[in-house]
Amino acid sequence: MASIIEKLDAVISRYREIEGSMGDPEISADFERVQELAKERASLESLVKIGVGYKDLVNEIDDLESLIRDGSEPELVAMAREELDEAQAKLEDAAQSLRLALLPKNPNDERDVIIEIRAGTGGAEAGIFAADLYRAYSRYAVNKGWKVDVMSSNPTEVGGFKDVTFEIDGKGVFSRMKFESGVHRVQRVPNTETQGRIHTSTATVVVLPVVDEVEVKVDPNELRIDIFHAGGHGGQNVNKVATAVRIVHEPSGLTVVCQDERSQYKNKQRAMNMLRSRLFEAEQNRKDAELSDQRRSQVSGADRSEKIRTYNYPQDRVTDHRSNDNFHDIPRLMDGGLDDMFDCLSAWEQGRLLGNAGDTSE
């Protein structure tokens, strides 16, 4: 357990250093710095608590083994052997908890998210499936007490979406929704199918962490901003007044559109939020590509061969192709009952990270 102890000592040392810094009058006068330190301290508190309990068990085991080696009092030795067995069992559980707690955290886990869903292959049925995914995520968010705001949408005539972009605000949203990025495939008999044939359609989901102006600075001189009349749903007011906003980031070619708000100002604000998130994600992907392929890349196209999940309605089965887990009761899942699936994916990610980290017990 030497490597675990070394990592743990470093964390505890940093935690104590933060507490000392926060008590420094010079630092405490800097509000932004105090906020940064408080956030870092909060992120370490759980690990420090687990670690202190782990180290207490290690010390207890050392004391019990020393008492047994001494052997001068047979009754105490017998009691120590019983306590040692119990302490070693607890230590094994604590070590696993500590390994998980020491895994590198995704720095975006506590962020809000912007989710983009686009219909892929499959015609009108793909648009309906995109709407189904939007409904599932929206209901899940509402069940969690999170806030959902549609930023842009392009509805189809049959009740689906060519594309829809929305923001979800709440505690730890990215940590739950990050697994949804990729191509989703559905196999079912569409309502319009008269001969009962199963159709296959796809939709692409991209989950972006929300970032603020401080984290991603955008030069206004590098933007082209177009104002135009919103189309589709929204009422006569939306169509009469030019409120829709399109922003093109010329260096990267990234384009964002926001038209669901009646206010041009609000649409511009939301479009800028979307642009910052896309630029942030692009930069993260670039850095990750330089380092390794540990972080799964966002899927950019809805090709059927690039799928992360299949929704098989005739067999009432949803298969996640990363964790190889199957889930049933599709109506419940598509009504927002996604916690079991997300729990399994979190466990899959932890297992993958533990495997990449190698055996730390030596």
N, C-alpha and C positions, 0 to 999 in steps of 0.2 A: 504493500500500500504506500510505498515511499513517494511515488509520483503524485498520488492523491493528496498526501499530507503537504507536499511542497506547494501544490496548486492552492490548497486550502489556506496555508499560512500566508500566501501572497494576497489572497482575497481578504482575509481577516486584517492583515496589515494595511491594505488599502482602505478598508472600512474605518479603521481607527484613525487613519490619516485624514479621511474626509471629515470625521467628527471633530478632529482637532482644528482643521481648517475652518470649519463652520463656526467655531468658537473664537476665531481670530477677529478682533475688532475691525481690522483693515479690510478683510474679506467680507465680513458680515455687512459692511456698508455698500457693497456692490450687489445690488439686487439680482441682476442676471446671473452672476457667478454663484450666488447662494442657491438660486433655482436649479442651476446645473448640478451643483453638488448634492442638493436634496434629492434630485431625480436619480443620480447615481447611487446614493446611499440607499434609497428605497429599492433599487434593483438588486442590491447585494444583501438586504436584510434577511430574506428567506434562506439564502445560501449560507450566510453566517450562522443562522440559528441551527440549520442542519449540521453544519460543520462543527460547531461547538459541542453538540450532542454526540457527534461521531468521536471527537477527540476525548470527551469524557469517558466514553465506552472503552477506548483504547487504553486510557490510564487505569480504568477499573480492572481491565483484563491483566495489565502489567502487575498491578497490586495483588490480584488473586493468584497469578502464576508464581509470584515471589513468595507468597504465603505457602503455597503448595510445595515449592522447592525447599523451603525451610523445614517443614515436616515435623517440627518440634511438638506440635499439639494436634494429635490425631483427629479430635472432634472438629477443630477449626478447619483442618485440611479437608475433611469430608464435606463440610458445609461449603468450603471454597470451591470444591470440584463441581458441586451442584450449581452454584452461582456462576461458575466459569462457563458451563455449558449454555446457560441461559444468556449470558452476556455475549458469547460468541455468535449465538443465533441472531441476537439483536444487531450485532456489529455487521453481519452479512447483509441484513436488510438496510441498515444505515449506509453501508458502502454503496449499495445500488442506488439509493436515493441521492447520495452525494455525486455519483458518476453522472446521473441525469441532471442534477443541479449545476454541475460544472461544465456541461455541454455549452458550446457557444450559443448565445441567444441571438435570434434574428433582431437586429436593431430596429426593425420596422414593426415589431409585433404589437406595440401599443398604439400604433397610428390608426386614424380613420382611413377609409379607403374610397377610391373611385373605381367602380366596376363598369366595364364596357362589355355588352353582349351583342354579337353580330350573327345574323342568320348566315349559314354556310350553304352546303349543297342540300338539295331537296326541295327547292321551290317554295311554294306557299307553306308547306308543312314545316320547313326549316324556320320560317318566321313565327309560326305558332309555337314551335319548340322553344325559340328564343324568349317568347312571352311567358312560357311555362317556367323557364329558368328564372326569369325576372320575378315572377310571382313567388317562387320557392324561396329565393333569397330575401325578398321583401318581407314575406311572412316570418321567416326565420329571424330577421332583424327586429321586427315588431315584437316577437315573442321574447327576445333578449332585452327589450327596453331600449333599443337603439333607434336613431332617427334616420329616415330615408328621404332623400330629396332627388327627384329626377332632374338631370341637368340638360339632357337632350334626348329626343326620341324621334323615330321615323317609322310610324305605324304602317301596317299593311291593311288592305281592304277587308281581309278575312279575320281581323282580330289579333294579328301577330305583330312582330316588330322586324323591320329590316335591320335596325340597330337601336339600342337604348343605352344611355349612359346615366348612371346615378351615383350619388354619394351616400355612404353609410357612416354616421358618426356615433361613437360609443366607446366604451372601455375595452381595449384589446381586440378591436374588430379585425385588424389585419391578421392576428394570430389564428383566427378561425377561418377567415375567408381566403387566405393565401393559397389554399390547396385547390381552389376552383379555376385557376388560370390554365387554359388549355382548350383542346377540342372535345366537346361532348357529343356523343352519337346517340341517336334514338332510333329504336326499331319498333314500329307499331303500325296498326291499320288506321289511316287517316279517316276522319268523318266523311270526307268526300269520296272515299274509295268504295265503289259499288260491288266489286267482286271479292272483297275481303283480303286483298293482297297486302302483305307487310311491306311498308316503305322504310327506307333508311335515310335519315337526314342528320345534319350536323349544325352545331352552333359553336362559335368561338367565344370564350370568356377570358377577359384580361382584368386582373386585379392590380390596381396601382395604389401605393401608399400616398396619402395626402401630405404634402410638404408646404411650408410657409415661405414667405418672401425672404426671410433671413437665410434659409438653407439653400434656396436656389434663386440666385439673382439673375433676372432677365433684362438685357439691355433693350429699352424701348425702341431704339434705332434699328434693331434687328427684326422688328415685328411689322407685318402688314395686317392691318385691321380693316375688315369689311363689315359694313352694316347693311342688312337686307331685310325684306319682309319674310316673316316666319310662314312656313307652309304647314299643311296638315291640321291637326287638332289645335285648339287654343281659343277659338271664338273669333268674332269679327274684329274685336279690338286688336288682337295680336296681328291679324292680317292687314289692318288698316295702317298701323304705325310700324315703321321699320325698327324693330327691336332685336332681331336676331343678330348674333355676332359670330364672325369667322376670324380667327387669328392664325396667321401663318408665321412660323418661326423660320426665317429665311436661311440661316446657317445650316439647320438640320433638315429643313423641309417638312417638319411636323406641322400638321394642321388640326385645329380643334374648332368645333362649332357648338354653340349653345343658343337655344332658341325657346326653351320652355317657359322662361320667365317673361312677364309682360313688360318688365323694365329693362331698357337697354343697358343701364348701369349694372344691374344684377347679372345679366347675361355675360357682360364683359368680365365681371369678377369671377364668375364660375368658369368661364373659358380660360382665364389666366390660371386658376387653380388646376384645371385639367392639364394645361400646358406644362406647368411646373412639375406636376406628378409624372408626366411622360418624359420630360427631360431628366428628372431625378432617376427614374427607372432605367432609362437608356444609359446614363452614366454608371449606374450600379452594374448593369449587365456588361458594360465594357470592362470595368474593373474585375468582375468575376471571371470574365473570359481570359484575362491576363493571368489570374491566379490559378484557377482550376475550374472544373465543371461540377463542383459540389452543389452549386445552387441551380435548381431547375430553371431553364430559360422559359420565357413566355412564348407561347405558340402564336405565330403571326398569321397563319392561314388555316382555313377550315378544310383541310384535306382529310379524307376519311382514314388514311393510314396513320395520321398523327393524332391519336385519340388518347385521352386520359381516363375516360369513363364511358360505359355503354348502358343505356336505359332500355332494357328489353321488356316491353309491356306485355306481350303474350305470355311470357314466363314469370311476370311480376318480379323481375330481378334487375338490380343495378350492380354492375361490376366495375370496381375501380382497378384500372390496369397497372397502377403503380404499386399498391399494397396487395393486390390480388384478393381483396376482400369482396364478398357478395353481400348485398343488402336487399331486403324484401319489403313488401308493402309500399309500392311506388306512390299510391295516392297520399299516404302519410308523408313521405319524403318530399313530394312536390307541393305539399301544403305547409312546408317549413320545418318538418321534423328531421332536421339534419344533424343534430348533436351526436348521435351514435356514429354516423359516418365520419364526422370531423374528429371525434375522439380516436377512432381507429387510425385515421390519417396522421394524427399527432403522434400516436404510438409508433406508427410505421416510420415517421421522420426521426423520432428518437432512436429507434433501432438502427436506422441507417447511419445516423451521426455517431452512435456508439461504435458501430462497425468501422467507420472511417477513422475514429479516434484510436482504434486498436485496444488491446487489453491493457488497462492501467493498473492491474493488480500486482504487477511485478515490482 
